[in-house]
Amino acid sequence: MLACPVSQVAPFDVGLDWVRDINGVPQQTYLDWMASAYLISTTELPAISVPAGFTPDGPPVGLQLVGRRRAGWDLLSFARAYEAATGYGKIAPW
């Protein structure tokens, strides 16, 4: 299993159309700030996002789990066990 961030930034204000800068690195398009989530799809490996806790201010954050080729059921089993062990999915944000 590979564990990755779901996105490069924590949830942001709904009034922003997209994140323009991450730690001083300009984001050229709407898609750049979420590259960690969509680029894994190009590998054709099974992936799933699960709740991973909360920022100090309260918004939820996620973890992207990536499995082996043709091992989708193993990935789903791992994700279920992770959610059961952490309990993050049962906690409402804010």
N, C-alpha and C positions, 0 to 999 in steps of 0.2 A: 504494500500500500504506500502511496505517496500522499502526503498531506501538504496542502498549499493554501495560501490566503485566497478567499473568494474574490476580493478586490484589493486594490492598493491603498484605499482610503476607507475610513469609517463612514457611516451614513452621514450625509451632509444636508444642509437646509434645502427644503423643497423649492425655495425660490431661486436656487441656482440651477441653470440649465445643464451644466456639467463642470467638473473640476478642471480648472485651468492650469494648475501647478501642483506638483507633489514634491515636497522638500526642495523647492527651487528648480525642479525640472519641468519645463513647459510641456503641457499636454496639447498637442496640435489639433486633435479632433475629439469629438464626443466619445469615440471608442477607446482612445488611448488609456484613459484612467481605469478601464476594466479589462485590460489586456490579459492579466493573469487568469481571468476566468474563461475568456473565449479562446485563447491560444491553445489551451490544453485540448480543446475539441478537435484541433487539426491533427492530433496524434491518433485519432480514432480509438482511443482507449476509453473504457467506461469511466464516467466521473459523476459525482454527486456532491451537492452542498448540504452541509449540516450545521445546526446552530453551534456556536463555539464560545459563547459568553457575551459580555457586554463591555463597552468602553467605560472609562471612569465617569463619563457624563450620562450614561444610561442606554444609548442606542445599541442594538444587537450587532454582533459580528459573526461571520460564518467561516467555516473551514471547508475547503474543497478536497475531497478524497478521490484519488485516482487509482484504479485497479489495473490488473494485467489484461492483456488482450483476451477477449472471449471469456472473461471471468466476471461478468456482470452480477451473477448471483452471489459470488464471493464478496463483491463490493457492497451489495445491498445488505448482506449478513453483517459485514463489518460496520457499516453505517448504523444499522439497527442496534448493534451491541454498543457502539460509541454513544448513541443518543440515550440508551438505557443507563449506561454507566455515568454519564455526565448530568443528565436530567435537564439540560439547557432548553430543550424543546418544550418543556412544561412550564417554563418561567415566562410570563408576559413582560415585554420590555416596558421600561419606565414604570 
